[in-house]
Amino acid sequence: MSVSINKDLCIGCGVCVSISPKGFKMGDSGKAEVLLQDNSSASNAATSCPVQAITVN
């Protein structure tokens, strides 16, 4: 599984961190960062992202 965040789209709302605190964190830039590639909650976080900034392959 590959999880990535498009930093140009990310608005830093924190929904992904709320859904998967072990898989994502808020970075110093105020944008989300991926912590764990093999994250069973990543798909849920991706569909919950209001700007669709998370890609799961």
C-alpha positions in Angstrom: 0.0 0.0 0.0 1.2 3.5 -0.9 -0.2 6.5 0.9 0.6 10.1 -0.2 -0.7 13.6 0.5 -0.8 16.3 -2.1 0.6 19.3 -0.2 -0.9 21.7 -2.7 -4.4 20.5 -2.0 -4.1 19.8 1.8 -5.8 22.5 3.9 -4.6 21.2 7.2 -8.0 20.4 8.6 -6.8 17.4 10.5 -9.6 14.9 9.6 -7.0 12.3 8.6 -5.2 12.6 11.9 -8.5 12.2 13.8 -9.3 9.1 11.8 -5.8 7.6 11.9 -3.5 9.2 14.5 -0.9 6.5 14.0 -1.0 6.9 10.2 -0.9 10.7 9.9 0.3 13.8 11.7 0.2 17.5 11.3 3.6 18.8 10.2 5.3 22.0 11.1 3.9 23.5 7.9 0.4 23.0 9.1 -0.2 20.3 6.5 -0.8 16.6 7.0 2.1 14.1 6.7 2.1 10.4 6.3 3.6 8.4 9.2 2.7 4.9 8.2 2.4 3.5 4.7 0.8 0.2 5.8 -2.2 1.9 7.3 -5.6 0.1 7.4 -7.4 3.4 8.0 -5.8 5.3 5.1 -8.7 4.6 2.7 -11.2 5.9 5.2 -9.1 9.0 5.8 -8.8 9.5 2.0 -12.5 9.4 1.4 -13.1 11.7 4.4 -10.6 14.3 3.3 -12.7 17.4 2.3 -10.3 18.3 -0.5 -9.3 14.8 -1.6 -5.6 15.4 -0.9 -4.9 11.8 0.2 -4.1 9.1 -2.4 -4.0 5.4 -1.5 -2.7 2.9 -4.0 
